[in-house]
């Protein structure tokens, strides 16, 4: 029992370290890409990119909550009928803490940082056009818009996630299966999934 707890604690610390490194690398990468894009595109497209960033944050937050509030039992029943996507769904629910951390914290925080960077660049672009507004007013209005869309979107997403948690988890599992089978990139490892894929 002690060795099991020790192994679990070690796994948790390993994941925390990985999450920090992943967040650091992805934030730098996407910040550079976003700033490069925003420097070269027009103001309407910059607003469109900002909406995309906020939407990605809302989407992943919804998936994280759906997985965290789902139960394994219905997926076990589906997996017993050799529905391989159901096995991926079981893996998601079993690793709900990691999934929620990635979707709600890692992706959510990255999107928050990117939306803030995008907002700053948009404000600069608006001011350069010599709009008859003070920089502070433009910045406050845009920050309020970003915050309201993010909070409102996530609030709506939470309602959907809790009501449709099993369906959302299953569709997320289908995406994982598609990534695994088409690209060969394994996100969650499980021997039973491997055996099902091989028809054993």
Order of alpha helices (4+ residues) and beta strands (2+ residues): alpha-alpha-alpha-alpha-alpha-alpha-alpha-alpha-alpha
